[in-house]
Structure formats: C-alpha cells, structure tokens
Amino acid sequence: MAKKVVASLQKGGGKQHTKVIKMVKSPKTGAYSFREEIVHNDKVNEFFSKK
C-alpha cells in the first residue's frame, strides 16, 4: 500500500499533500496510539481539529 501512495505523490501533485501524524488516547485503556494520514495542505488544520 505504501508503494501506491508514494507512486501517486510522485506524479507532480506531491507538494500539495502532507503526511500528518496525530496521537490519540484510547478511552478504554488510556494508552496512546498514532493515527497517520496523507491529507491535502488545505485540510491539515481540519485533521487536527476533529476528534
């Protein structure tokens, strides 16, 4: 799957996207996990604002 993402980002539109990583706390155990996504630069703040 990573190869598809890398290949699609190399077609000239890669500078318009950013890989974002958010730390999320589990309500059951209290442990933290990380959520990664590749989002458009305009949507970065929206990604971090939603829970």
MDTraj code that builds the backbone (N, CA, C; nanometers):
import mdtraj as md
import numpy as np

residues = "MET ALA LYS LYS VAL VAL ALA SER LEU GLN LYS GLY GLY GLY LYS GLN HIS THR LYS VAL ILE LYS MET VAL LYS SER PRO LYS THR GLY ALA TYR SER PHE ARG GLU GLU ILE VAL HIS ASN ASP LYS VAL ASN GLU PHE PHE SER LYS LYS".split()
xyz = np.array([
    [0.0814, -0.1190, 0.0000],
    [0.0000, 0.0000, 0.0000],
    [0.0861, 0.1257, 0.0000],
    [0.1960, 0.1227, 0.0682],
    [0.2829, 0.2397, 0.0730],
    [0.3361, 0.2730, -0.0658],
    [0.3568, 0.1713, -0.1471],
    [0.4075, 0.1965, -0.2811],
    [0.3073, 0.2756, -0.3637],
    [0.1777, 0.2475, -0.3470],
    [0.0758, 0.3225, -0.4201],
    [0.0772, 0.4693, -0.3812],
    [0.0887, 0.4965, -0.2517],
    [0.0888, 0.6341, -0.2040],
    [0.2096, 0.7077, -0.2578],
    [0.3252, 0.6451, -0.2496],
    [0.4477, 0.7085, -0.2981],
    [0.4381, 0.7322, -0.4480],
    [0.3868, 0.6356, -0.5215],
    [0.3764, 0.6493, -0.6662],
    [0.2803, 0.7619, -0.7036],
    [0.1715, 0.7747, -0.6313],
    [0.0752, 0.8796, -0.6652],
    [0.1287, 1.0178, -0.6290],
    [0.2115, 1.0256, -0.5255],
    [0.2672, 1.1550, -0.4873],
    [0.3774, 1.2009, -0.5822],
    [0.4355, 1.1098, -0.6574],
    [0.5436, 1.1459, -0.7471],
    [0.4931, 1.1931, -0.8828],
    [0.3638, 1.2023, -0.9029],
    [0.3096, 1.2433, -1.0315],
    [0.2936, 1.3946, -1.0421],
    [0.3626, 1.4715, -0.9585],
    [0.3598, 1.6166, -0.9687],
    [0.2732, 1.6845, -0.8655],
    [0.1814, 1.6115, -0.8016],
    [0.0940, 1.6734, -0.7034],
    [0.1399, 1.6491, -0.5607],
    [0.2584, 1.5969, -0.5427],
    [0.3071, 1.5605, -0.4107],
    [0.3305, 1.6771, -0.3184],
    [0.3612, 1.7926, -0.3731],
    [0.3878, 1.9092, -0.2887],
    [0.2598, 1.9668, -0.2311],
    [0.1463, 1.9211, -0.2802],
    [0.0188, 1.9710, -0.2303],
    [-0.0344, 1.8847, -0.1167],
    [0.0378, 1.7797, -0.0794],
    [-0.0083, 1.6879, 0.0249],
    [0.0952, 1.6801, 0.1366],
    [0.0474, 1.6511, 0.2568],
    [0.1329, 1.6415, 0.3735],
    [0.0965, 1.5165, 0.4516],
    [0.1975, 1.4466, 0.5037],
    [0.1713, 1.3321, 0.5908],
    [0.1596, 1.3860, 0.7329],
    [0.0453, 1.3606, 0.7954],
    [0.0214, 1.4096, 0.9305],
    [0.0076, 1.2912, 1.0255],
    [0.0572, 1.3093, 1.1464],
    [0.0523, 1.2059, 1.2494],
    [-0.0091, 1.2682, 1.3739],
    [-0.1131, 1.2027, 1.4256],
    [-0.1838, 1.2542, 1.5419],
    [-0.1824, 1.1484, 1.6521],
    [-0.1532, 1.1901, 1.7749],
    [-0.1538, 1.0983, 1.8879],
    [-0.2945, 1.0968, 1.9472],
    [-0.3525, 0.9766, 1.9601],
    [-0.4895, 0.9616, 2.0065],
    [-0.4894, 0.8738, 2.1313],
    [-0.5590, 0.9191, 2.2362],
    [-0.5665, 0.8430, 2.3608],
    [-0.6901, 0.7528, 2.3589],
    [-0.6711, 0.6265, 2.3923],
    [-0.7807, 0.5306, 2.3971],
    [-0.8657, 0.5561, 2.5212],
    [-0.9987, 0.5658, 2.5054],
    [-1.0837, 0.5892, 2.6226],
    [-1.0922, 0.4686, 2.7160],
    [-1.0726, 0.3478, 2.6652],
    [-1.0828, 0.2276, 2.7479],
    [-0.9576, 0.2057, 2.8329],
    [-0.8419, 0.2042, 2.7669],
    [-0.7187, 0.1675, 2.8369],
    [-0.6351, 0.2870, 2.8788],
    [-0.6551, 0.4006, 2.8155],
    [-0.5736, 0.5174, 2.8461],
    [-0.4410, 0.5179, 2.7715],
    [-0.4183, 0.4170, 2.6884],
    [-0.2941, 0.4089, 2.6116],
    [-0.3037, 0.5001, 2.4896],
    [-0.1894, 0.5456, 2.4439],
    [-0.1853, 0.6318, 2.3265],
    [-0.1518, 0.5503, 2.2019],
    [-0.2128, 0.5889, 2.0907],
    [-0.1804, 0.5298, 1.9617],
    [-0.1643, 0.6437, 1.8620],
    [-0.1062, 0.6138, 1.7496],
    [-0.0799, 0.7154, 1.6497],
    [-0.1636, 0.6909, 1.5256],
    [-0.2249, 0.7971, 1.4742],
    [-0.3045, 0.7884, 1.3526],
    [-0.2338, 0.8676, 1.2441],
    [-0.2037, 0.8036, 1.1330],
    [-0.1323, 0.8670, 1.0229],
    [-0.2229, 0.8765, 0.9016],
    [-0.2156, 0.9885, 0.8332],
    [-0.2889, 1.0074, 0.7078],
    [-0.2099, 1.1003, 0.6181],
    [-0.2369, 1.0926, 0.4908],
    [-0.1831, 1.1886, 0.3954],
    [-0.3000, 1.2749, 0.3505],
    [-0.2925, 1.4036, 0.3816],
    [-0.4023, 1.4948, 0.3534],
    [-0.3525, 1.6113, 0.2689],
    [-0.4452, 1.6782, 0.2054],
    [-0.4134, 1.7963, 0.1265],
    [-0.3719, 1.9089, 0.2212],
    [-0.2835, 1.9959, 0.1764],
    [-0.2323, 2.1029, 0.2614],
    [-0.3434, 2.1920, 0.3172],
    [-0.4520, 2.2083, 0.2436],
    [-0.5622, 2.2921, 0.2903],
    [-0.6397, 2.2268, 0.4044],
    [-0.6290, 2.0960, 0.4197],
    [-0.7087, 2.0217, 0.5172],
    [-0.6308, 1.9833, 0.6432],
    [-0.5085, 2.0314, 0.6597],
    [-0.4246, 1.9918, 0.7730],
    [-0.4862, 2.0375, 0.9051],
    [-0.5256, 2.1631, 0.9148],
    [-0.5850, 2.2132, 1.0392],
    [-0.7157, 2.1426, 1.0711],
    [-0.7922, 2.1086, 0.9694],
    [-0.9180, 2.0354, 0.9878],
    [-0.8911, 1.8962, 1.0453],
    [-0.7843, 1.8320, 1.0006],
    [-0.7476, 1.6988, 1.0505],
    [-0.7168, 1.7043, 1.2002],
    [-0.6414, 1.8049, 1.2437],
    [-0.6030, 1.8132, 1.3839],
    [-0.7166, 1.8643, 1.4727],
    [-0.8126, 1.9358, 1.4178],
    [-0.9204, 1.9888, 1.4999],
    [-1.0272, 1.8856, 1.5311],
    [-1.0473, 1.7863, 1.4429],
    [-1.1507, 1.6862, 1.4696],
    [-1.0996, 1.5807, 1.5665],
    [-1.1920, 1.5209, 1.6415],
    [-1.1548, 1.4208, 1.7413],
    [-1.1829, 1.2818, 1.6925],
])
top = md.Topology()
chain = top.add_chain()
for i, resn in enumerate(residues, 1):
    res = top.add_residue(resn, chain, resSeq=i)
    for name in ("N", "CA", "C"):
        top.add_atom(name, md.element.get_by_symbol(name[0]), res)
traj = md.Trajectory(xyz[None], top)
